[in-house]
Amino acid sequence: MTLDMQLIEPSETRQKAVEELQSKTLVNPVSGLANDYLNLFNELVMMLEQIPLMPELLEDLCAWRPVSYQEYFRKSSLPGRHSALVAYEALSPTFRRRFETFVAELDVIALASVASVRRQFRDGAPQDMERVAATCARAGEKMRIILIRASRLVNYANIEG
């Protein structure tokens, strides 16, 4: 006669352990920030760059709104979202301001870019898609520069100048 034994773990305890492990990978231990937040802006850049070829994305583009780091993680279903919020509150005020300065710059460029593209589509498909493409390309370039610097801060807690 063989006796098969299995470890029985309450699913709640297992779920909590999994979330704790995933949260450790969500929040960078050096900076205390989660890089996932910056994906909001990366997705917007990709949409902007696709608008000239896929104008059907206009509605999604126009629906884009800034979301704070805290709001993003409060609404998130990501494992570790709670740890991201706790870590954010623990950041030094100076470091948090550096990060929030990048976010504010990205928000300004993003909102201005969305408004500009919206104006160009105001009366239907624009006659000059090259102008739309140029607007989108400039916006994408500006945002990518700031995103690179913000990513360095998030990933390494250090940036030049």
C-alpha positions in Angstrom: 0.0 0.0 0.0 1.4 3.4 -1.0 0.5 6.6 0.7 0.5 9.7 -1.4 0.9 12.9 0.6 0.5 16.3 -0.7 1.2 19.6 0.9 -2.0 21.4 1.3 -1.7 25.2 1.4 -4.6 27.5 1.8 -5.1 29.3 -1.5 -5.1 32.6 0.3 -1.7 32.1 1.8 -0.3 30.8 -1.5 -1.8 33.8 -3.3 -0.3 36.2 -0.8 3.2 34.5 -1.2 2.9 34.8 -5.0 2.0 38.4 -4.8 4.8 39.2 -2.4 7.3 37.5 -4.8 5.9 39.3 -7.8 5.9 42.7 -6.0 9.6 42.3 -5.4 10.1 42.1 -9.1 7.7 45.0 -9.8 9.4 47.6 -7.6 13.1 48.3 -8.3 14.9 47.8 -5.0 17.5 50.5 -5.9 15.0 53.3 -6.8 11.9 52.2 -5.1 9.9 52.8 -8.3 8.1 50.5 -10.6 9.0 50.9 -14.3 5.6 49.6 -15.3 4.1 53.0 -14.8 6.2 54.5 -17.7 4.5 52.0 -20.0 1.5 54.4 -20.1 3.7 56.9 -21.9 5.4 54.2 -24.1 2.0 53.1 -25.3 1.0 56.7 -26.1 4.2 57.1 -28.1 3.4 54.0 -30.1 -0.1 55.2 -30.7 1.1 58.6 -31.9 3.6 56.9 -34.3 0.9 54.7 -35.7 -1.8 57.4 -36.2 -0.6 58.4 -39.7 -0.9 54.7 -40.9 -3.8 53.8 -38.7 -6.1 56.8 -38.2 -8.6 54.4 -36.6 -6.5 54.8 -33.4 -7.6 58.4 -33.1 -10.4 57.7 -30.7 -8.0 55.8 -28.4 -5.5 58.5 -28.7 -8.0 61.2 -27.8 -9.2 59.2 -24.8 -5.7 59.3 -23.3 -5.5 61.1 -20.0 -2.6 61.6 -17.5 -2.7 59.3 -14.5 -0.5 59.8 -11.5 1.8 57.1 -10.3 -0.4 56.5 -7.2 -3.6 56.5 -9.2 -2.1 54.0 -11.7 -1.3 51.5 -9.0 -4.5 52.1 -7.0 -6.5 51.1 -10.1 -4.0 48.4 -11.2 -4.6 44.7 -11.0 -0.9 44.0 -11.1 0.5 41.7 -8.3 2.6 43.9 -6.2 0.6 47.1 -6.7 0.3 47.6 -3.0 4.0 47.3 -2.5 4.5 49.9 -5.3 2.4 52.4 -3.4 4.1 51.7 -0.1 7.5 52.1 -1.7 6.5 55.3 -3.4 5.4 56.8 -0.1 8.8 55.9 1.4 10.8 57.7 -1.3 12.7 60.7 -0.2 10.9 63.9 -1.2 13.8 65.1 -3.3 13.9 61.8 -5.3 10.1 61.7 -5.7 10.2 65.3 -7.0 12.8 64.4 -9.6 10.6 61.5 -10.8 7.5 63.7 -10.8 9.2 66.4 -12.8 9.8 63.8 -15.6 6.1 62.8 -15.3 4.9 66.4 -15.5 7.0 67.0 -18.6 5.6 63.9 -20.2 2.1 64.9 -19.3 2.5 68.3 -20.9 4.0 67.0 -24.1 1.4 64.2 -24.3 -1.6 66.5 -23.8 -0.3 69.0 -26.3 0.4 66.3 -28.8 -3.0 64.7 -28.5 -4.7 68.1 -28.8 -2.6 68.9 -31.9 -3.5 65.6 -33.6 -7.2 66.0 -32.6 -7.2 69.5 -34.2 -5.8 68.1 -37.4 -8.6 65.5 -37.6 -11.3 68.0 -36.5 -13.0 68.1 -39.9 -12.4 64.4 -40.8 -9.4 62.9 -42.4 -6.7 65.5 -42.9 -5.7 66.5 -46.4 -2.0 66.7 -45.3 -1.1 63.4 -43.6 2.5 64.3 -43.9 1.8 67.2 -41.4 0.1 64.7 -39.1 3.1 62.3 -39.4 5.5 65.2 -38.6 3.5 66.2 -35.6 3.4 62.6 -34.3 7.1 62.0 -35.0 8.1 65.2 -33.2 5.9 64.3 -30.2 7.3 60.8 -30.1 10.9 62.0 -30.2 10.4 64.5 -27.4 8.6 61.9 -25.2 11.3 59.2 -25.9 14.1 61.5 -24.7 12.3 62.1 -21.4 11.3 58.5 -21.1 14.9 57.4 -21.4 15.9 59.8 -18.6 12.9 58.7 -16.5 13.7 55.0 -17.1 17.3 55.6 -16.0 16.0 57.2 -12.8 13.6 54.3 -12.2 16.1 51.5 -13.1 19.3 52.9 -11.6 18.2 55.7 -9.3 20.8 57.9 -11.0 20.8 60.1 -14.1 23.2 62.6 -15.5 22.4 66.2 -15.4 
